[in-house]
Amino acid sequence: MINNSSPIHMKNLISTDILNWEDFNILLKNHPRQSIVVIDKDGKKTTGLSEEMSLEEKNLIFIDAYKYKKEFDTLNKFFKLKIPQLNTSTHSDVHIYTGHESNCRSFGPHFDLADNIIVQAQGKSRWIVANCLDVILHPGDAIFIPNQVVHECIPLGRRLSLSFPFWYN
């Protein structure tokens, strides 16, 4: 069992084939465009992806992507079993974060109101968790970040990451 008040880094937690770029292209084609958040190189967020929008120097967040692969729901249930303190009153959820260029940015330092388990699917990203961790996630690695703990993700090239948020009512 994991104490959900402290961040934790987990190496090789999952199979590295949980999500690949072919899966991403299928998801991009089929996911509702209004459920995709676009983050540009300056950190500006826009909800909705237009057909003519270039993906260069952009990060995308797919909201409610849990509907895409049964493995996402399975992972969500696994995390709830592994960390019983997580909220179980909400539906399974996963957000997919992606960057297509080596110079893509993510959010600056921030905190979330949900506990989050981040899984690195493709590429690498550096995670800095205030006064606790400074780690590089490789495919298959994960990090648990409790709610209201300041953290920052720095993509280290083209990447796909999964975020499993656990919200409290």
Stockholm file with secondary structure:
# STOCKHOLM 1.0

chainA/1-169         MINNSSPIHMKNLISTDILNWEDFNILLKNHPRQSIVVIDKDGKKTTGLSEEMSLEEKNLIFIDAYKYKKEFDTLNKFFKLKIPQLNTSTHSDVHIYTGHESNCRSFGPHFDLADNIIVQAQGKSRWIVANCLDVILHPGDAIFIPNQVVHECIPLGRRLSLSFPFWYN
#=GR chainA/1-169 SS CCCTTSCEEETTCSCTTSSCHHHHHHHHHHSCGGGEEEECTTCCEEESCCTTCCCTTCEEEETTGGGTCHHHHHHHHHHHHHCTTSCCSSCCCCEEEEECSTTCCCCCSBCCSSEEEEEEEESCEEEEETTTEEEEECTTCEEEECTTCCEEEEECSSEEEEEEEECCC
#=GC SS_cons         CCCTTSCEEETTCSCTTSSCHHHHHHHHHHSCGGGEEEECTTCCEEESCCTTCCCTTCEEEETTGGGTCHHHHHHHHHHHHHCTTSCCSSCCCCEEEEECSTTCCCCCSBCCSSEEEEEEEESCEEEEETTTEEEEECTTCEEEECTTCCEEEEECSSEEEEEEEECCC
//
